[in-house]
Amino acid sequence: MSAEERKAIRADKPFAFSEETERKFQQLLTRYPKDQKKSLNLPCLWLAQRQEGWVSAEAMEYIAERLEIPVTDVYEVATFYTMYHLHPIGKYHIQLCRTLSCELRGKEEILKHISKKLGIKPGQTTADGRFTLSQVECLAACGGGPMMQLNDDYHENLTPERVDQILDQLP
């Protein structure tokens, strides 16, 4: 895709911070020296993701403009950290820990149960866009494995029955 084609697409679907996100951005700006705007790269990616549910190429370009840094700097950070979603995900993002503690305490049984219940494998989103299932590296709750992060909340000591309770009570 050429630069002109990308520009035309951006013109159709421009990204900008919402009023609320802009207010948060302005608050963040006061915390950093004016010549260190680059330090806001990570927080701005969070703001964009909170607003849209993911970080689009248009959002990265917007952030680069706002921080007065090359878009490649934003892209490098967004693609390095797995916490940033570079494509749309479901309303509920299930991140199942796959590291040793969770593995030894039954992660595989939980993964099979979630996959069967939702009809998706890791990396997939349900057809209704409700759930996305991911396997991730350590979520730093090794004493409570197997565990998953559902959006921002941790759920530990999972059993198939407990997973059903958690997922079935979601609005």
Disulfide bonds with the S-S distance in Angstrom:
none
